[in-house]
C-alpha cells in the first residue's frame, strides 16, 4: 500500500489549517504535521518510499493527487508537532481513490494510476 498525506489547497486562506510551504511550481516543499504523521513519513524515508500528496478541493478546484515526494528531513517543532521537508517532487495530477474525512491527514491505498509507490 502507498502512503498518502492529505493537505489543504495552497490557495486556501484558512489560517486555522496546518502550515504548508508550496513552491512556485505548485509542488509541496514542507508541511507542519502531528508527530504521528511525521513518524510515518520517517518510515517511508527509511524504506525509500515516495509519498503521495492528496491536495484537498478548494474554490471549485477538485481534490487530486498532485504529486509524489520523498522525505528529505524531519525536525521537531515541539513534542506533538514536526516539520517535514520534502525533495524530489514529481507532479502527478491523478484523481484520488479515497475521499478523506474532515480532519484526516493521511491514509494508505494503492498507488494512483500511472504512478509507482
N, C-alpha and C positions, 0 to 999 in steps of 0.2 A: 504494500500500500504506500502511496505517496503522501507526504506531509504538506498540508496547505495552511498558510496563515491568512487570517481574514482581517483586512484593513479598510478603513474608510477611504472614500474617493479623495484625491488630493485637492479638489476644489471645494470640498465640504467645509464650510466655515465654522462648524460647531466646535467651540473651544473646549467642550467637556470630553471630547474624544482623545484618545492617545495621540501623542506627538509622533508624527512620521515625517521623514525627510524624503522628498521626491526630487529627482534630477530634472533638468530642463527637457530631457528626452522622455519624461513620463515614466521612468523606471524607479522603483523603490530603492533608496540607499540605506536608510536606517529606520528602526522602529523603537519606541519605548513600549515595554510589554511586561506583563506579570512574570515573575521569576519562573513559574511553571512552564510558560511558553519558551522562555529563554533556555531552560534546561532541555526542552525537546529540540530546539534549534541547535544546541551544543551536540546532542546525539546525532543529528543529521550531519553536522560538520565532521564529527569523528568518523562517521560511516562514509563520508564522501558523497552524500546525497544532495541533490538540488531540492530546494523548497519552492513550492508553487505559491504565487501571490494571488489571492482571491480579493479583488477590489470590489467593494460594495457599490450598489447602484446609488446614483445621486443626480438630482436635477434632470430627470428624464433619460439619463445615460444608464444603460443596463449594467448589472454586475457582470464581471468577466474575470477570467484567469489572465491577468495582464502580463505576467512574466514568470520566469523561474530565476532563482538566485542561489548563490552559495553563501554560507556564513563566513565572514572574514574575521569578526571579533565580537566578543560579548563582554560588556562591562557592567558591573553592579552600579545602580543608582542609589538604592537603599536596600533594606532586607527583602522587600517584596517586589521590587521593580528593577528591570535591567534595560540597557541599551544594546541593541543588536545591530551591528553594521554588516551590510551585505556587499558582495562583489560578484563579478561575472554575470550580471543581469542579462537575460535573454528575453526579448519580447515574445509573447505568445498570442494573446487575443482570442482565447477559446471560451466557449460558453461553459459555465460551471455545471457540474453534475449535481451539486449539493446547494441547497438554499439554507445558509446558516441561520440559526435563531438569533434574535436580538441579544447582544452580549457575548455571543460565541466568538472566540478569537482564533480558533484553529479547528481542523478536522483532518481525518485521513480518508482517502478514496483512491481509486485508480487514477493513473496519470491522465491529463487531458489528451484529447485526440491529437495525434501527431507529435506529442512530446514524450520525452523519456524521463523517468524519475532518477 
